[in-house]
Amino acid sequence: MGLEDLKQITAKLKQPRLEGVLLDFSDGDDCGAIKVGDSTLVQSVDVITPVVDDPYTYGQIATANALSDIFAKGARALSALSVLAWDQEHVSVESVRAIMQGALDKLNECSCALLGGHSLSDVEQKFGLSVTGVVQKHLWRNNGAQVGDAILLTKPLGSGIITTALKRKVLKEAPQAIASMVALNLKAMQVLQDFSVHACTDVTGFGLVGHLCEMLNPAISIEINTGTIPLLEGALELAKQGVYPGGSVGNKQALQAGVRSQSKLPDILFYDAQTSGGLLVALGEKEAQTCLRALRDLGIEACAIGACVSKHAFKIELF
């Protein structure tokens, strides 16, 4: 669902803030959050259609994608419920079993229990998870960034472009992109626990610019040096050829009024609808380089891509 559609649906929805609720749908964050005793629980749900042909890999990617919202709040994943919409005409029982095994293997990687789920027949295959987690130290919001903060990104961009190319048979394989999408943001989250994170979100369907906009607050604008952003192999060339998903175009249409771009790169890259992208983090500039070294020591392809500045005419500047 596009940004504008989502805004129209939720704009007039209201509910009382019940006792213990810290975040609900009106906050526009990655997860809901509720205080239960001395613990803060977070909860999210994410479902995607297949982005690759291999069912096991699809199950892994869908699971990494769903878990990412939990990690973006500084939380440990506790339990999950699967959501399976089965296209029985085109997807075999063996393929569904492979999807589920891919999911289980990723859940096991972060010691998250699959408790059950819901399944239904559908004309289009879909799979995802509802995940519950517990905050370990502090609940990270997506909009607490401060003037002077550095912006870090922990995975390359371009998965929407690459998966579109795979679907269109423009590419036969994309091992780097698949490895990126199946990789959990767990280790990155664990590293970040040792730093003063002011804001955190994950880069998924709204693209880099869309998730940067989530990080905004009345005090800041964000400037991004696009030359520092890591791109998946082939993404730049494909973008120049016009190979990108419709969701990326929708993101640009919805967001470009608040963006000034002076980048020499095709700006669709920065609106590209990602699947299982990296964490997008705002933290103090003095800590940023130490944090980057800690992330890279674990093999995480993290980069400093920009900074938070005092509010000016544009929400986001790309240069």
Phi, psi and chi 1 to 4 in degrees:
 res  aa     phi    psi   chi1   chi2   chi3   chi4
   1 MET       -  137.2 -177.9  179.6  -66.3      -
   2 GLY   -75.6  164.6      -      -      -      -
   3 LEU   -59.6  -46.1  -83.4  165.8      -      -
   4 GLU   -66.2  -40.0  -71.9  -55.7  -47.3      -
   5 ASP   -60.7  -44.6  -67.2  -28.7      -      -
   6 LEU   -63.8  -41.2 -171.7   59.5      -      -
   7 LYS   -62.1  -41.9  -73.6  179.4 -178.4  177.4
   8 GLN   -65.9  -38.0  -70.7  179.5   22.7      -
   9 ILE   -69.4  -41.2  -70.0  169.2      -      -
  10 THR   -93.5  -10.1   59.8      -      -      -
  11 ALA   -56.5  -39.4      -      -      -      -
  12 LYS  -106.2    9.0  -63.9 -177.9  179.5  179.5
  13 LEU   -81.2  131.5  -63.1  177.7      -      -
  14 LYS  -132.8  146.7  -55.9  -70.0 -177.6 -176.0
  15 GLN  -150.8  151.2   72.4  171.1  -11.3      -
  16 PRO   -68.2  147.9   24.3  -33.6      -      -
  17 ARG   -82.3   99.7 -173.1   60.8   67.5  102.3
  18 LEU   -71.4  160.7  -59.6  176.5      -      -
  19 GLU   -57.8  131.9 -177.3  178.9   -4.6      -
  20 GLY    91.5  -18.2      -      -      -      -
  21 VAL   -74.5  122.4  173.9      -      -      -
  22 LEU   -99.9  -36.1  -56.2  176.9      -      -
  23 LEU  -139.8  133.1  -64.3  173.1      -      -
  24 ASP  -131.9 -169.3   65.8   15.5      -      -
  25 PHE   -61.1  -25.0   67.8   86.8      -      -
  26 SER   -72.7  -14.4   65.7      -      -      -
  27 ASP   -85.0  -13.5  -68.2  -69.6      -      -
  28 GLY    64.5   31.5      -      -      -      -
  29 ASP  -100.2  178.6 -142.8  -49.2      -      -
  30 ASP   -73.8  -29.3  -61.8  -65.0      -      -
  31 CYS  -135.8  159.3  -68.3      -      -      -
  32 GLY   -81.8  155.7      -      -      -      -
  33 ALA  -141.0  138.2      -      -      -      -
  34 ILE  -142.3  139.7 -173.3  166.3      -      -
  35 LYS   -84.2  125.4 -163.1   78.0  174.8  173.2
  36 VAL  -128.0  104.4  179.6      -      -      -
  37 GLY    63.0 -127.9      -      -      -      -
  38 ASP   -90.6   -0.7  -66.4  -29.0      -      -
  39 SER  -105.1  152.6  -61.1      -      -      -
  40 THR  -111.2  116.6  -62.3      -      -      -
  41 LEU   -96.7  143.1  -60.5 -177.2      -      -
  42 VAL  -121.8  150.6  -67.4      -      -      -
  43 GLN  -145.8  138.7 -168.0  169.0   27.8      -
  44 SER  -150.9  163.1 -175.7      -      -      -
  45 VAL  -139.7  139.4   60.7      -      -      -
  46 ASP  -147.3  131.7 -145.0  -46.9      -      -
  47 VAL  -131.8  134.8  177.1      -      -      -
  48 ILE  -132.3  156.6   61.7  171.1      -      -
  49 THR   -80.7  166.4   55.3      -      -      -
  50 PRO   -60.6  134.5  -25.9   35.7      -      -
  51 VAL  -109.8   -8.7  -68.3      -      -      -
  52 VAL  -139.3  164.4  -67.7      -      -      -
  53 ASP   -78.8  -35.1  -71.3  -24.7      -      -
  54 ASP   -71.4  121.8  179.8   67.4      -      -
  55 PRO   -66.0  -37.5   19.7  -30.6      -      -
  56 TYR   -63.0  -45.0  176.3   79.2      -      -
  57 THR   -65.5  -39.0  -55.3      -      -      -
  58 TYR   -59.0  -43.8  165.3   46.6      -      -
  59 GLY   -62.0  -39.1      -      -      -      -
  60 GLN   -64.1  -46.6  -72.7 -172.0  -56.1      -
  61 ILE   -65.2  -45.3  -67.5  171.0      -      -
  62 ALA   -59.8  -36.3      -      -      -      -
  63 THR   -74.0  -45.1  -56.7      -      -      -
  64 ALA   -58.9  -38.7      -      -      -      -
  65 ASN   -64.1  -43.1 -171.8   65.1      -      -
  66 ALA   -70.5  -39.7      -      -      -      -
  67 LEU   -66.8  -26.2  -72.7  165.1      -      -
  68 SER   -59.5  -37.0 -171.4      -      -      -
  69 ASP   -60.0  -37.8  -75.7  -20.2      -      -
  70 ILE   -67.1  -46.6  -57.7  -60.5      -      -
  71 PHE   -64.3  -31.2  -59.4  142.6      -      -
  72 ALA   -67.9  -13.6      -      -      -      -
  73 LYS  -100.3    7.8  -62.6  -57.7   97.1 -171.3
  74 GLY    73.6   32.1      -      -      -      -
  75 ALA  -117.2  155.1      -      -      -      -
  76 ARG   -92.9  133.4  176.1  171.1   62.0   88.5
  77 ALA   -73.8  127.6      -      -      -      -
  78 LEU  -100.1  -51.4  -69.8  176.5      -      -
  79 SER  -150.7  159.8   63.9      -      -      -
  80 ALA  -142.0  151.6      -      -      -      -
  81 LEU  -121.8  130.8  -61.1  171.1      -      -
  82 SER   -83.6  149.7   65.9      -      -      -
  83 VAL  -125.3  109.9 -178.7      -      -      -
  84 LEU  -119.9  117.0  172.6   67.6      -      -
  85 ALA  -107.0  109.6      -      -      -      -
  86 TRP   -98.9  120.4 -177.9   17.7      -      -
  87 ASP   -86.9   86.3  175.7    6.8      -      -
  88 GLN   -66.3  -21.5  -68.0  173.8  -77.5      -
  89 GLU   -71.5  -30.9 -175.6  175.7  -14.0      -
  90 HIS  -118.7  -12.7  -58.8  102.8      -      -
  91 VAL  -121.8  122.5 -179.9      -      -      -
  92 SER   -78.2  165.9   66.7      -      -      -
  93 VAL   -59.1  -41.0  170.6      -      -      -
  94 GLU   -62.3  -37.6  -69.3   74.5   16.2      -
  95 SER   -68.4  -39.9  -67.9      -      -      -
  96 VAL   -63.9  -40.0  173.2      -      -      -
  97 ARG   -61.9  -38.5 -172.3  178.4  -64.3  116.1
  98 ALA   -67.1  -38.3      -      -      -      -
  99 ILE   -58.8  -47.9  -67.8  168.1      -      -
 100 MET   -65.4  -36.6  -65.4  -59.1  -58.1      -
 101 GLN   -67.1  -39.5 -171.9   60.9   58.3      -
 102 GLY   -59.8  -41.6      -      -      -      -
 103 ALA   -63.2  -47.2      -      -      -      -
 104 LEU   -60.6  -39.9  -79.9  169.2      -      -
 105 ASP   -64.5  -37.8  -73.5   -8.9      -      -
 106 LYS   -71.9  -39.0  -79.9  -67.8  150.3 -177.9
 107 LEU   -63.7  -40.8  -69.4  171.2      -      -
 108 ASN   -62.9  -32.7  -70.6  -21.6      -      -
 109 GLU   -61.0  -28.9 -167.4  174.7  -41.0      -
 110 CYS  -116.4   19.0   62.0      -      -      -
 111 SER    55.2   43.9  -59.0      -      -      -
 112 CYS  -107.9  127.5  179.2      -      -      -
 113 ALA   -85.4  132.5      -      -      -      -
 114 LEU   -85.4  114.9 -178.4   65.6      -      -
 115 LEU   -92.2  -23.2  -59.0 -177.4      -      -
 116 GLY   162.1 -147.0      -      -      -      -
 117 GLY   162.9 -161.8      -      -      -      -
 118 HIS  -139.3  138.2 -179.2   70.6      -      -
 119 SER  -131.5  150.4   58.8      -      -      -
 120 LEU  -154.2  160.0   66.2  154.3      -      -
 121 SER   -82.2  145.4  -63.2      -      -      -
 122 ASP  -151.2  162.7 -156.7  -17.3      -      -
 123 VAL   -87.7   -9.4  -64.3      -      -      -
 124 GLU  -133.8  130.7 -176.9  178.9   31.2      -
 125 GLN   -66.9  133.8 -177.0   64.2   41.4      -
 126 LYS  -144.6  148.7  -55.4  176.5 -172.7   73.6
 127 PHE  -153.0  145.2  179.3   73.7      -      -
 128 GLY  -173.4 -167.5      -      -      -      -
 129 LEU  -144.6  146.9  -63.9  161.6      -      -
 130 SER   -99.2  125.9  172.0      -      -      -
 131 VAL  -122.3  138.3 -173.0      -      -      -
 132 THR  -113.8  136.6  -61.5      -      -      -
 133 GLY  -135.6  171.6      -      -      -      -
 134 VAL  -125.3  130.9   60.7      -      -      -
 135 VAL   -67.4  135.3  172.7      -      -      -
 136 GLN   -87.1  -47.5  -61.8 -174.4   95.2      -
 137 LYS  -123.4  -65.3  -68.4 -176.1  178.9  178.8
 138 HIS  -131.0  143.6  -55.4  -72.2      -      -
 139 LEU   -75.7  117.0  174.4   64.1      -      -
 140 TRP   -84.9  123.6  -61.0  -22.9      -      -
 141 ARG   -87.5  164.9  -64.6  -68.4  -51.9  -88.1
 142 ASN   -90.6   -6.2   62.3    2.5      -      -
 143 ASN  -129.2   29.1   62.2   -6.0      -      -
 144 GLY   -98.4   14.7      -      -      -      -
 145 ALA   -60.8  150.6      -      -      -      -
 146 GLN  -124.6  153.1  -57.4  173.4   13.3      -
 147 VAL   -55.6  130.8  172.4      -      -      -
 148 GLY    97.1  -11.5      -      -      -      -
 149 ASP   -66.8  145.9  -81.0   -4.8      -      -
 150 ALA   -87.4  149.7      -      -      -      -
 151 ILE  -107.6  121.3  -59.8  -68.1      -      -
 152 LEU  -110.2  148.0  -51.7 -174.1      -      -
 153 LEU  -129.1  133.4  177.4   65.9      -      -
 154 THR  -104.1   -0.6   67.4      -      -      -
 155 LYS  -142.0  154.9  -77.4 -172.5 -175.2 -177.9
 156 PRO   -66.7  158.5  -16.5   28.9      -      -
 157 LEU   -93.1  160.8  -67.5 -176.2      -      -
 158 GLY   119.6    6.4      -      -      -      -
 159 SER   -66.5  -33.0   61.7      -      -      -
 160 GLY   -64.1  -41.4      -      -      -      -
 161 ILE   -65.6  -45.7  -70.6  168.4      -      -
 162 ILE   -65.0  -45.6  -61.8  -63.5      -      -
 163 THR   -68.1  -31.6   54.5      -      -      -
 164 THR   -64.6  -41.2  -62.0      -      -      -
 165 ALA   -64.2  -37.3      -      -      -      -
 166 LEU   -65.2  -44.0  -70.4  170.1      -      -
 167 LYS   -63.0  -36.7  -71.1  176.2 -176.2  177.1
 168 ARG   -84.4    0.0  -64.6 -178.5 -174.3  177.0
 169 LYS    65.6   21.0  -51.3  -59.4 -178.6 -176.6
 170 VAL   -73.4  -33.5  176.1      -      -      -
 171 LEU  -114.1  143.9  -75.2 -179.6      -      -
 172 LYS   -90.0  -33.0  -68.8 -176.3  178.6  179.0
 173 GLU  -152.9  160.7   55.5 -175.2   17.7      -
 174 ALA  -152.7   69.5      -      -      -      -
 175 PRO   -60.8  -37.3   18.1  -30.5      -      -
 176 GLN   -65.3  -44.2 -176.1 -157.5   16.3      -
 177 ALA   -64.9  -41.3      -      -      -      -
 178 ILE   -65.6  -42.4  -71.1  172.5      -      -
 179 ALA   -60.5  -38.0      -      -      -      -
 180 SER   -66.8  -43.4  178.1      -      -      -
 181 MET   -70.6  -32.5  -71.5 -172.8  -71.7      -
 182 VAL   -82.1  -13.6  -58.1      -      -      -
 183 ALA   -73.5  127.9      -      -      -      -
 184 LEU   -72.3  150.9  -61.8 -178.1      -      -
 185 ASN   -86.0   16.7  -76.1  -40.4      -      -
 186 LEU   -61.8  -52.4  172.5   64.8      -      -
 187 LYS   -64.5  -38.6  -69.8 -178.1  179.5  178.9
 188 ALA   -61.5  -44.1      -      -      -      -
 189 MET   -60.8  -41.9  179.3  -87.9  -70.5      -
 190 GLN   -64.4  -39.7  -69.5  171.5  -25.3      -
 191 VAL   -62.2  -44.4  168.2      -      -      -
 192 LEU   -65.0  -20.2  -71.0  164.0      -      -
 193 GLN   -59.7  -23.6  -66.9  -71.1  -31.3      -
 194 ASP   -89.4    5.1  -66.7  -29.8      -      -
 195 PHE  -126.9  164.9  -63.1   89.1      -      -
 196 SER   -87.2   81.4  -59.6      -      -      -
 197 VAL   -73.5  123.1  172.2      -      -      -
 198 HIS   -92.3  -28.9  -64.7  151.6      -      -
 199 ALA  -156.9  146.2      -      -      -      -
 200 CYS  -152.2  139.4 -171.9      -      -      -
 201 THR  -147.9  177.3 -175.0      -      -      -
 202 ASP  -118.9  151.0   62.8  -32.3      -      -
 203 VAL   -92.0  108.3 -176.6      -      -      -
 204 THR  -130.8 -126.2   49.8      -      -      -
 205 GLY   -64.7  -23.2      -      -      -      -
 206 PHE   -87.2    0.8  -62.3  154.3      -      -
 207 GLY    76.1  171.9      -      -      -      -
 208 LEU   -58.2  -47.8  176.5   66.2      -      -
 209 VAL   -63.2  -42.5  169.3      -      -      -
 210 GLY   -60.7  -40.1      -      -      -      -
 211 HIS   -80.3  -26.8  -67.0  -73.4      -      -
 212 LEU   -63.4  -39.4  -75.9  168.7      -      -
 213 CYS   -62.1  -33.4  -74.2      -      -      -
 214 GLU   -63.6  -26.7  -69.1  178.4  -13.3      -
 215 MET   -81.9  -10.9  -59.8 -177.3   84.8      -
 216 LEU   -69.7  151.6  -65.9  169.7      -      -
 217 ASN  -143.5  173.5   58.6   58.3      -      -
 218 PRO   -59.8  -14.0  -27.0   36.2      -      -
 219 ALA   -92.5  -16.7      -      -      -      -
 220 ILE  -128.9  156.3   66.7  165.7      -      -
 221 SER  -119.8  167.1  -68.2      -      -      -
 222 ILE  -125.6  129.7  -62.2  176.9      -      -
 223 GLU  -108.3  130.0  -63.8  179.7  -13.1      -
 224 ILE  -120.2  127.2  -62.9  -64.2      -      -
 225 ASN   -88.5   98.1 -179.8   -8.1      -      -
 226 THR   -66.4  -20.3   59.1      -      -      -
 227 GLY   -69.6  -16.1      -      -      -      -
 228 THR   -93.8   -6.3   65.3      -      -      -
 229 ILE   -79.5  124.5  -63.3  174.6      -      -
 230 PRO   -71.9  137.6   25.5  -31.8      -      -
 231 LEU  -118.7  143.6  -59.9  173.9      -      -
 232 LEU   -65.4  147.7  -68.9  169.5      -      -
 233 GLU   -56.5  125.0 -176.9  179.1  -16.1      -
 234 GLY    93.5  -14.3      -      -      -      -
 235 ALA   -64.3  -41.7      -      -      -      -
 236 LEU   -63.4  -47.7  175.3   57.6      -      -
 237 GLU   -63.5  -41.0  -67.4   75.0   15.6      -
 238 LEU   -65.8  -39.8  -70.6  163.3      -      -
 239 ALA   -60.9  -41.6      -      -      -      -
 240 LYS   -64.4  -28.3  -70.8  178.0  177.8  177.9
 241 GLN   -83.9   -3.6  -64.5  168.1   24.3      -
 242 GLY    83.7   20.5      -      -      -      -
 243 VAL   -95.7  102.2  179.2      -      -      -
 244 TYR  -162.7  157.9   40.2   77.0      -      -
 245 PRO   -75.8  157.1   23.6  -31.0      -      -
 246 GLY   -61.0  -31.0      -      -      -      -
 247 GLY   -62.5  -31.6      -      -      -      -
 248 SER   -67.6  -40.3  -56.4      -      -      -
 249 VAL   -63.8  -42.8  176.9      -      -      -
 250 GLY   -61.3  -39.6      -      -      -      -
 251 ASN   -60.4  -45.4  -72.6  -20.6      -      -
 252 LYS   -63.2  -44.7 -177.8  175.7  178.8  178.0
 253 GLN   -60.0  -37.7  -68.7  171.9  -17.2      -
 254 ALA   -77.0  -26.9      -      -      -      -
 255 LEU  -115.0  -18.9  -62.9  165.5      -      -
 256 GLN   -64.0  -22.5   62.0 -175.8  -18.9      -
 257 ALA   -62.0  -28.1      -      -      -      -
 258 GLY   -97.3   10.3      -      -      -      -
 259 VAL  -121.6  135.6  178.9      -      -      -
 260 ARG  -112.4  123.8  177.1  164.6   64.9 -178.0
 261 SER  -115.4  124.1  178.7      -      -      -
 262 GLN  -119.0   16.0  -57.3  175.8   70.2      -
 263 SER   -71.6  147.1  175.0      -      -      -
 264 LYS   -84.7   -8.2  -64.6 -179.6 -179.3  179.4
 265 LEU   -88.9  154.2  -62.3  171.5      -      -
 266 PRO   -58.9  123.4  -20.2   30.7      -      -
 267 ASP   -71.0  -11.8   59.6    4.6      -      -
 268 ILE   -62.2  -24.4 -161.4   68.3      -      -
 269 LEU   -57.8  -34.3  -72.1  163.0      -      -
 270 PHE   -90.9   -5.9  -45.2  117.1      -      -
 271 TYR  -108.0   -1.0  -64.2   96.1      -      -
 272 ASP   -60.1  128.2 -172.4   42.4      -      -
 273 ALA   -72.6  107.2      -      -      -      -
 274 GLN   -86.8  154.8  -55.5  -63.4  -76.9      -
 275 THR  -118.4  127.6  -62.4      -      -      -
 276 SER    52.6   52.2 -168.7      -      -      -
 277 GLY   -80.0 -173.5      -      -      -      -
 278 GLY   -85.3  176.9      -      -      -      -
 279 LEU   -80.3  143.6  -62.9 -177.4      -      -
 280 LEU  -116.3  117.7 -169.9   62.2      -      -
 281 VAL  -127.8  138.3 -172.3      -      -      -
 282 ALA  -113.1  124.5      -      -      -      -
 283 LEU  -149.4  164.8   75.7  167.4      -      -
 284 GLY   -55.5  140.0      -      -      -      -
 285 GLU   -57.8  -35.9 -175.1  179.0    9.4      -
 286 LYS   -66.3  -27.3  -68.7 -178.5  178.9  178.7
 287 GLU   -89.7  -16.6  -71.1 -171.6  -68.1      -
 288 ALA   -60.1  -45.9      -      -      -      -
 289 GLN   -67.8  -38.8  -69.3  -55.0  -46.7      -
 290 THR   -62.9  -41.6  -54.7      -      -      -
 291 CYS   -63.1  -44.1 -177.8      -      -      -
 292 LEU   -60.0  -43.4  -80.1  175.6      -      -
 293 ARG   -62.0  -40.3  -74.3 -166.2  -66.0  -88.4
 294 ALA   -65.4  -39.7      -      -      -      -
 295 LEU   -66.4  -45.8  -70.6  165.0      -      -
 296 ARG   -67.9  -30.4  -69.8  169.4  179.3  167.9
 297 ASP   -61.4  -22.8  -75.4  -13.2      -      -
 298 LEU   -96.0    8.3  -67.8  176.8      -      -
 299 GLY    82.0   14.3      -      -      -      -
 300 ILE   -86.6  126.8  -63.9  166.9      -      -
 301 GLU   -82.2   68.0 -167.0  175.5  -13.2      -
 302 ALA   -93.9  148.4      -      -      -      -
 303 CYS  -142.6  151.6  -71.3      -      -      -
 304 ALA   -87.1  120.0      -      -      -      -
 305 ILE  -114.4   -5.7   64.6  169.4      -      -
 306 GLY   177.4 -165.7      -      -      -      -
 307 ALA  -151.4  156.2      -      -      -      -
 308 CYS   -92.4  129.8  -60.6      -      -      -
 309 VAL  -125.1  170.3  -61.7      -      -      -
 310 SER   -60.7  144.5  -64.2      -      -      -
 311 LYS   -53.2  132.0 -179.3   72.1  175.1  178.5
 312 HIS  -137.7 -161.1   54.4   60.5      -      -
 313 ALA   -64.2  -30.0      -      -      -      -
 314 PHE  -112.8  143.1  -69.8   91.2      -      -
 315 LYS   -67.2  -45.9  -64.2  176.6  179.6  178.4
 316 ILE  -129.8  136.1  -50.3  -69.0      -      -
 317 GLU  -119.7  129.8  -75.2 -154.3   72.2      -
 318 LEU  -111.5  124.1  -53.3  171.8      -      -
 319 PHE  -138.6      -   61.0   90.1      -      -
